[in-house]
Amino acid sequence: MIKINEIPNNEEPRKKIMSKLEPYLGKTGPAMAPSESSFISSLLQVYRPQKILEVGIDAGGTTAIVLQVLEDMNMPYEMHSVDLAQKMTNGKDIGYLPKCVKENNLLITPSRSTLCGTHEFHLGKYLPQVIDKIGGDINFVILDTVHYTPGELLDFLVMLPYLKDSAIVVLHDVALNQLNNKYHKPDAHATGLLFSAVVAEEKFLNYEPTGKYPNIGAFRISKQTYDNIENVFLALMLTWHYLPEDDEITIYRNFYNRYYPAKLVEIFDETVRLNRNNIAFKK
Ligand SMILES: C[S@@+](CC[C@H](N)C(=O)[O-])C[C@H]1O[C@@H](n2cnc3c(N)ncnc32)[C@H](O)[C@@H]1O
């Protein structure tokens, strides 16, 4: 069932951690819009997860905000942040904002000298290469990586067996293809496609304060998500925006073979074969 505008607005955690970072880094803005950070902060406060997985870090503005929310909730947590890169395109370290937060103890308060939980980076690897180390019982995910197909669809299929019942999955850029900006093409719709294909107990969308359709969404998984996971494999049958390298395909394919029925792995093999032969990729 879709839930529109039911997640409360809360921009405070973002303001709080960004103002603490300002003396060290100057004025710095997270990649997400304030309303998008607010959506994530409120979902965390409503669902109070213990184990959080973030895939796609970049500067780590969202990581820093999430850590602030978790510390403010004053309960134990375990957070893992995964990124394929180690450096951003501007040469700075991936996750340099939360690194600065940690190095300067910006989450420590006068009343508490240690953190309530742990945070670990997993850099330079694909999700299937680190998910066993991260382990199961994940109950909150933020997925924000490539935006183009196959992109996030591949990683959702990796994380699903490691999610706890009723886990919340947040997808950024669910309407990126409609933003008409010069940086993104009209087929930047990997998370939008996943959001529409996945079967979930609830899907959440908060319209922008201006009334505009949001660029962030979330869903709560259930048994139905597993029972209808073929929808996500079938979504991969659309023409891909890019062809992953053969070794990347092998890593994902071997992983799916561990968790999904042979008939779904065959659909994956078939879409790899068809996309490799698709006229879209013929020079
Ligand atoms: C849009 S940025 C993430 C922004 C971040 N979520 C935030 O709110 O600040 C996308 C990130 O995904 C990473 N990335 C791209 N492909 C990836 C993949 N297959 N697995 C993990 N990370 C990936 C990029 O290196 C980049 O840091």
The ligand as an SDF file (V2000), in Angstrom:
LIG
                    3D

 27 29  0  0  0  0  0  0  0  0999 V2000
   25.1460    9.7470   -5.6330 C   0  0  0  0  0  0  0  0  0  0  0  0
   26.5740    9.2370   -4.8220 S   0  0  0  0  0  0  0  0  0  0  0  0
   25.9880    8.8250   -3.2250 C   0  0  0  0  0  0  0  0  0  0  0  0
   25.5910   10.0200   -2.4250 C   0  0  0  0  0  0  0  0  0  0  0  0
   25.2700    9.7100   -0.9790 C   0  0  0  0  0  0  0  0  0  0  0  0
   24.2580    8.7000   -0.8600 N   0  0  0  0  0  0  0  0  0  0  0  0
   24.8270   10.9650   -0.2620 C   0  0  0  0  0  0  0  0  0  0  0  0
   23.6300   11.0970    0.0280 O   0  0  0  0  0  0  0  0  0  0  0  0
   25.6690   11.8250   -0.0030 O   0  0  0  0  0  0  0  0  0  0  0  0
   26.8610    7.6990   -5.5610 C   0  0  0  0  0  0  0  0  0  0  0  0
   28.0080    6.8900   -4.9540 C   0  0  0  0  0  0  0  0  0  0  0  0
   27.8430    5.5420   -5.3750 O   0  0  0  0  0  0  0  0  0  0  0  0
   29.1060    4.9840   -5.6050 C   0  0  0  0  0  0  0  0  0  0  0  0
   28.9190    3.8110   -6.4650 N   0  0  0  0  0  0  0  0  0  0  0  0
   28.7330    3.7570   -7.8030 C   0  0  0  0  0  0  0  0  0  0  0  0
   28.5360    2.4930   -8.2060 N   0  0  0  0  0  0  0  0  0  0  0  0
   28.5720    1.7220   -7.0930 C   0  0  0  0  0  0  0  0  0  0  0  0
   28.4150    0.3260   -6.8400 C   0  0  0  0  0  0  0  0  0  0  0  0
   28.1700   -0.5480   -7.8150 N   0  0  0  0  0  0  0  0  0  0  0  0
   28.5080   -0.1180   -5.5580 N   0  0  0  0  0  0  0  0  0  0  0  0
   28.7580    0.7490   -4.5510 C   0  0  0  0  0  0  0  0  0  0  0  0
   28.9140    2.0790   -4.7280 N   0  0  0  0  0  0  0  0  0  0  0  0
   28.8170    2.5660   -5.9750 C   0  0  0  0  0  0  0  0  0  0  0  0
   29.9250    6.1300   -6.2070 C   0  0  0  0  0  0  0  0  0  0  0  0
   31.3110    5.8990   -6.0340 O   0  0  0  0  0  0  0  0  0  0  0  0
   29.4030    7.3320   -5.4140 C   0  0  0  0  0  0  0  0  0  0  0  0
   30.2110    7.5540   -4.2910 O   0  0  0  0  0  0  0  0  0  0  0  0
  1  2  1  0
  2  3  1  0
  2 10  1  0
  3  4  1  0
  4  5  1  0
  5  6  1  0
  5  7  1  0
  7  8  2  0
  7  9  1  0
 10 11  1  0
 11 12  1  0
 11 26  1  0
 12 13  1  0
 13 14  1  0
 13 24  1  0
 14 15  1  0
 14 23  1  0
 15 16  2  0
 16 17  1  0
 17 18  1  0
 17 23  2  0
 18 19  1  0
 18 20  2  0
 20 21  1  0
 21 22  2  0
 22 23  1  0
 24 25  1  0
 24 26  1  0
 26 27  1  0
M  CHG  2   2   1   9  -1
M  END
$$$$
